[in-house]
Amino acid sequence: MELYLDSANIAEIEEAFKLGFIDGLTTTPTFMHKNGITDIDGAILKLSKIVPTLMIEALGDSAEEIVAEAKRLLALGLDKEKTVFKIPASLIAVQACKMLRNEGIMVNIHLVYNIQQAYMAMAAGANYVCVLVGRMQDQGYDALNLVDKCVKLVNQYDYDSKIMFSSVRYPEHIKDATELGAHNITIPWNILKNLNNNSFTSIGTQQFVNHTRQMTLHVGEVLSNKNPIVSLNATVTEATIEMTKSATGAVTIVDSEGNIKGIFTDGDLRRGMSSEGKKVLSMCMSDFDMKFPIVIDVNEKLHQAVEIFKEKEVDNIIVTSNNKPVGMLDVQDLVKLEVL
């Protein structure tokens, strides 16, 4: 099934065709008007250089006028092999279609609302017969049944026409088009760009990314430049200031040689305030009964840090290199990476 974009917005057209597999573009004077285009010929010529195949309107009050308009547009510099002229269904339209097809010019008979119009278009040799599904459904008609009948008519009588499923309003329409066997579907960018969205796919993809990060990244690769450190002689006030400056919930306590002796956390501050009151602010780090903190080497894989956070249920891990503190890993660092 051919996939076409339905648009006249240059920015979204350029973005969409970066995908590399869209077969062509359908556009209308109405789309151009809504996008503020006043130079229709200039816009058509620009679009023809962007897209593989361009479907544009050829209008007129007679078959001869429609043919003349198509030839005028081709004379602007359009490639006959890459340009399809859209003509609204009518008796004049099928006459013009036959005249254009006799000269090898491609035609799309659109605004088709019943099987009789579709049959006439096929008999006249139209390359495309376009059913406006969404618009028909808006008016209460069974558009899907019409698409089905058109596809069957092509298959039954071996017409060369392709049935185009247009006026797409919902992602469900793409499912309908594939099930009915439509040969072409033209889709607005706001729907096309969201067709791959699925919560289960997103969850599965994120799991793969998370696990890959855990197995391939080292702790040092996700470590920020925050390394809050205080000495054993530092007061609780000084430790609190250091935590505030570094926006962390803990500081590493070291001796005069830079060896790790403990960790002081905002939880320790709250517990101290509860038991000692304001005087805790003047207490030194050495006044506290410290146990050796949880540490991890900067070269360890990230999954080991994840396991520590889960097992120990702590908020901070001191990161070391050659047994010296080089940073502090916060649980929120891994939450932001979406690995925890």
N, C-alpha and C positions, 0 to 999 in steps of 0.2 A: 504494500500500500504506500503510495507516494505521500510524503509529508510536506505540506506547505504552511508557511506563516501567513497570517491574515492581518495586515497592518499597513500603515502609511507613516509610522513614526520612525524617522531615520535612525535615531539613537538605539531603539530597541531592535530594529532590523539588523543593524551592524552587530549588536550584541548576540542576537539569536543565530546569525549565520556563522559566528565563530565556532558553533558546535560542530560544523563541518559535514553534517549529514542531512540538512534540510534541503529538499528538492527544488523549492521555488517559493515565490511570493505571490499572493493575491492582494489586490488593493482596489479601492473604489474612489470616485470623486468625493463621496461623503467622508471617507476616512481622511482624505487630503484636506478637505475643508475644516474638519475638526482639529487637525494638527496645524492649522494656520498656513497651509501652503496656498500660495496665490499663483505661482508659475507652475501649472500642471505639466506642461511639456518638459520644463527643466527638471522637475522632480522625477518624471518618468525616465528621462535619459539618465539621471543619476542612479536611480534604482536599478536600471538595466545593467549597470556596470558593477553592482554589488552582488546580485543574486544570480543563480544558475538559470532559472526560468522565471519570467515575469508575466503575470496575467493582469491585463489592463482593459478598461472599458473602451468599446467602440460604439458610439451612439449615432443615430440618424433617423430621419423621418421616413426614409425609404431604404430599400436594399442597396441601391446605388450610393446613397449618402454614407451608409455604414461601411461599405467597401472602400469608399474614398477616404473616410476617416482613418481606417486601418492602414491604408497605404500612406497617408500623410504622416502618421505616427512612425511607421517603418522608415520613412524618408528622413526622420530626425537623426537616424543612425542606429536604430534598433536592429538586432539580429533576428531575422525571420525564423531561424531554427530555435530561438530561445524566447520567443514572444508568443503569447496566446491572447487572442482578443475575446473579451467577454461581451456577450450580446444578450440582453434580456429576452426571454422567450416570447415569440410572436410569429405570425405568418411571415412578416417581413424579415424577422431574424433568421428563420430557417432558409429563406431565399438567399439572404446575404451569406449565410453559412456555406451554402453550396457553392456560391460564386467564389468565396475566399478559399475554400478547400480545393476547388479546381485549379487554383494558383499555388497550392502548397502552403497556404497560410493557415495557422492553427486557430481553432475556434473553441470557445467555451460557451455553450448556451446555458445561461443561469436564470435565477428567479423561477425555477421550475417547481410547480405546485401540484401537478397531477401527471399520471402516467401517459396521457395523450400528448402533453407537451414534451415529455421525455422521448416518446416514440418518434415524434416529428423531428426532434433534434438528432436522434440516432440515424434516422432515415436520410437526413441531410448531410450526414458524415461528420457531425460534431466530434471533436477530439475529447471533449469533456461535456458531461451533462450534470449540472450542479443543482442539488436539492438543498434549500435553506432550512435545515432541520429545526434549529432553535426558533426561527421566526415563525415557521409553521406551527410548532408546538405552542407558541405564545397565542396563536389564534385558534387553538383547540383542534388542530388537524393531526392525524396519525402519520407524522412524518417518517417514522421508522418503517412503517408498512410500505410507504412510497419508495424509500431507498431499497428495501428488499425486492419490491416488484421491478425496479429499474435494473438492479443487478441480475435478476433472473431473466429479464428481457434481453440484456446483453448476451448472457450465456446461451439462452435458447436460440437466438437468431444469429449468433456469432458476429454481433456488431463490433466495430473497432472502438467505439466510444468507451470512455472511462467514467464511472459514476463518482462524482465528487460529493463528499459529505461536508457541508459548510454550515455557517452560523452556529458554531460550536459554543455552547454556553457553560458546560460543566465537564469535569473529567470523565463522568459517566458516558458522555457522548463518544469519547474515544473508544471505550469498550463496545458501545453499540456499533460503531463503524467497523471495527474489526470482526465482530460477530456476524454482521450482515454481509461482509465481503466487499465493502466499498473499495474502489480502486485508488481513491485519493481522499485525503482529509486536510482541510485548512483550518488552522487553530490560532487564536489570539495568543500573544506572548504571555499575558498574565496567567493563562491556563497552561500553556506549553512548558513554561519554566518551572511549574510546580508539579508536573506529572510524576516525577521521581520521588516526591515527598511521601514518606510512610513512616509512622512512628516506630514500627517494628524494625524496619531497615535502619533507622537512625540509632535506635538502642543497640542493635547488633553491631553496627559500625563503630559506635563509641566504645563498646566493650573491646573490640579488636584493637582500636587505637590505644585504649587505656593499658591493656595487657602488653602491647608492643612497647609502649613507653616504659612500663615497669621493668621489662626484661632487657631493654637496650640502653636506657639512660642511666647515667651515674648520678649519685647524689650531688656531686659538685656542679653538674650541668643545670640543675634547677635551683641551686643555692643563690639567694640574694646577697647583696653586699652588706647585709646587716650582721654585725658580730658584737652584740652588747656584752661587755666584760667589766667586772669590778673586782677589786682586790678584797682580801679577807678583812682588811681594816675599813672598808667602805661601810657607810651607814645605810640604813634602810632608805632614808631619804635620797641618798646618792644613787642607790640601786633603782629606786622608783623613777628618778629623773632619767636615768640611762634607759630604762624600759620605755619611757614616754618618748624620748628622742629617737629611739630606733623603732618605735611602734611595734614592739614585741611584748609578749606576756611573761617574759623571763629574762634573766641575765645570767651569764656564766661567772662563777666565782673562781678566781685563780690565786695562787700564792705568788711570792716575789719572783719566782723563776718562770712564771707563766703556766705552771702545771694546774690542771683542773682539780678543784677541791669540792665543788658543789654547784648547785643551781638555785637561784632565788626566783620565785614566781609570784605573779599577782595573787595566786591562791595563798601563798605563804604570807603575803602582806595582809590579806583579809583575816586570816587566822590569827596573826600577831595582833592586829588591831582589836580583835574580839577578846583576846586573852590579856593583853598588856595595855591596851588603850593607846593614848598618844605617845607614851614613852617609847613605844616600839620604833618610832621614827628615828630615834637617836641611837638605837642598838646597832652593833656592827655585825657583819656577816659571820664573823667568828663566834658570835654569841649564840648562834643557832646550831642545833644538832643536825649536821648535814650528812647525808649519805651520798655515795658516789653517784652522779647522775647518769642517765642513759645517753650513750654516745654512739655515733656511727662514723666510720671513716668516709672521707670525701670520695674515695674511689669505689665504694660499694654500689651495687645496683639498686635502683630505686625501689624495686619490689621488697627489698629488705627493710627499707624505711617504712613502707606501707604495712608490712607485717608487724613492725614494732608499734606503730601507732594503734593498730587494731588490737594487738595483744595487751599492751601496757595501758592503753586508754589515756595517754598523755597528750599534751598540746604542743610540746616542744622537745626536740632532740638536738643535743649539741653535736655539731659536725667537727671532726678532727682531721688533722693531717700531721703525721709523725707525732701523734698523741697531744698535739697542741690545738686549742680551739680556733677554728677558722670561720665559723659561722654558726647560725642557728636555724634549723629547719622547723618551720611552723606547720601545724596540721593544715592550716588554711592555704599554705603554698601548694599542697597536693590536691586540696579541694579545687583550687583555681585551675590546676592542670587536669582536673576531672579524672584523677586516678584513685581517688579515695571518696 
